[in-house]
Amino acid sequence: MVYYFTSSEGIQMYMGKDKFENEELIKHGFDEDVWFHVDSLSSAHVYLRLPMGASKLDDISAAALEECTQLVKANSIEGCKKDSVSVCWTKWKNLKKTAGMDAGTVTFHRPANVRRCMVPTNKEIVKALNRTKTEVEGPDLEEERRQRELLYKAERKEIARVTANAERVAKKKAEADRKLRAYDGMFVEENMTSNASFDATEDASAAVDFEDDFM
């Protein structure tokens, strides 16, 4: 069973029913997912699914952050009884599983990329979130991840296409500018010649012949 919630800004949040489903969520998360947990206490794993393309923890709004931290606190057997608890969060991609770890437990690839804050109880936020709660029995998380991978692939392909096109345009512009500079050099005064440049003592026919070359 996976529980889904909708934030006040319309962003999806979700969590597993138990540690075994948490293990599946750890395995099949999306690149945009942000994981929340009560720091140093047992709690549910709550995920915030940011819009596709969001890549930073700073992309989380203050409202969404408060809602996720309240939800994870409310779903901690010990944490929900305390006036305040420390909650940690990080990008799904920073979660790390090592051999011998119990189901649902994680460590981090980069501990420095984990953020923490103290969270006081706010039951009104939790009540509002619970009104949006839906339950899905046995969602195909692996297929959902596969479909998202196809979108990632299409996005990378489009970025590569746009980049290649921009490079072609820049190359053509650079070549046009080079030719223009070469053309302008033909009209530099020191490179120009007129009839006046001929010595008056020279045969006048030489000037005529010189001009004939350009007729």
N, C-alpha and C positions, 0 to 999 in steps of 0.2 A: 504493500500500500504506500502510495506517495501522496502527500497532502500538498495542494496548491493554494496559493493565496495571491491576491492582487493588491499591490500597494496603492496608496492614495493618488499616485501619479500614473497608475495603469501598468506598472511594471510587474512581471511575474516573479513570485517568490515560491520556493518549494522546500520540502523536507521529507525525509524518510520516516517510516513508522518505527523501525528498530535498527539495530546495528547491522543487520544483514542487508537491509535495503540501503542503508548508508554506504555500505561497501559498493553497491551497484552505482550509486550516485557519484561516488569518488571515481569510479572507473569510466563512467560515460558522460562526464560533465562537458559543457561547452566552453570555448575559449573566453567568452564574455561573462561566465559565471563567477560570482564572488561568494566565498564560503565564510560562514559565521559560526562561532562556537563560544560557549562560556569558557573563559580562560581558567585552566587548572581544575575544572569541575566537569562532571558528566552532564551532557546536554544533547539535545537534538542537533543535527547538522542542518543549518538553514542556508539556502542558496538564494542569491539575488541574480536574476538573469538580465543583465544589461542589454541594451539594443546592440545588434550586430555592428561590429566595428569599434565599439568602446573598448579601450585597451588599458585604462589606468584606473587605479582606485579613486583618484580624484574625480572620475566621471560620475561617482555616486553622489546624488543630491543629499542635502542635509536631512530632508524628510524621509527618503528611502533608507538612509543609514539609521535613523532613529527607529524606524519601523522594524528593520531587520534585527537590530540589537534587542529591542523589546520582545520580539517573537522568540528569539533564541533563549533569552532569560526566562520567559514564561514557560518554556519547554525544557527546563532543567529541574530535576527533582529537588536538588539542594538550592540551586540558584533562585528559584521562584519564591523561596521562603525568606530570602535575604532582602534587606532594604536596597542594596545595590551590589552589583558584581562587576568584575572586569570581563569584557567581551573582546575577543580577538577576531580579526577578519583578514583575508588575503585572497588573491586571485586563485581560481581553481587550478590553474597551471602550476602553482607553487606547492600544491599538495604532493606529498611523497609517501609511497608505501615501501617498506623494506621487509625482507624475509622474516617470518616469525611474528609479525605484528598481528594482534587480534583483529577480528572483523570490525570495521568502523573506526579504527584508530589510524591516525596519520602523523607524519612529521612534515618538515618543510625543506624544500630545496634551498631556499634562501630565507633563513629566519629574520633577516633584516627587513624583508618585505612584508612582514606581518605587522598589522596595526592593532592598537588596543585602546580602549577607553572605559571609564567607569560608567555604568548604566544604572540609574535609579528606577524603581518600579513606576510604570505608567499603565495602569490597567485599561484606561480608555482606548489607548492605541491598540492594545491586544484585542479588545472587544471588537473594534472596528475591523481589524484584520480577520478575525474569526467569522465575521459575517460574510466574508468573501471566500471562505474555505470550501474547497471541493476535494473529493477523494477519488483516486484512480487506482483500481486494482490491477497490479502487474503490468504497468506501462512498458512498452518495448523501448527501453532506454538505448539499447544498442542500435536499433534502427533509427531512432531520433538523431543519434550522434552521426550515423552514416549520412543521413539527409543533410545535416548541417555541414559535414565535410564537403559535400557536393557544392554547397553554397560558397564555402571558403575557396574551393578550387576555381569556381567561376569568378569570384571576386579577384583572386590572384591573376587569373588570365586577363581580366579587364584592365587591371592596373598595369600589367605588362604591355598590353596593347596601347594604352594611353601614353605610357612612358616612351615606347618605341616611336609612336607618331610624333611626340614632342621632340624627340631627338632628331628625327628626320627633318622636321620643320626648322629646328635650330641649325642643322647642318646646311640646309638650303640657304637660309638667311646669311650664314657666315660666308658661304661661297659667293652669294650675290654682293655682299659688302666688299669682299676681296676684289671682285671684278670691278666694282664701282671705284674703289680706291686706285686700281691700276688705270682705269679710264681717265679719272681726274688728273692723274700724273702727266697725261699727254698735254694738258693745257697750262702747266706751270710755266710762267713767263720765261724762265731761263732755258726751257726746252723748245721755245717757239722761235721761228725764223721768219723774217720778212725781207722784202726786196731791199730795204734800207741796209740790210746787213752786208750787201755786196759792196765792195770797194768801187768807188766811182770811176777809178782808173781802169777797172776790168772791162772786158768786152761786154757791151749791153746785151748781146745775144745770150750771154750766160744766164741772165735773169729771166729772159724770155723762155729759154729752155727749161729752167727750174720751175717756172709757173706752168709750162705745158705739161709737166709730169703730173699735175693735179687736175687737169682739165678733163 
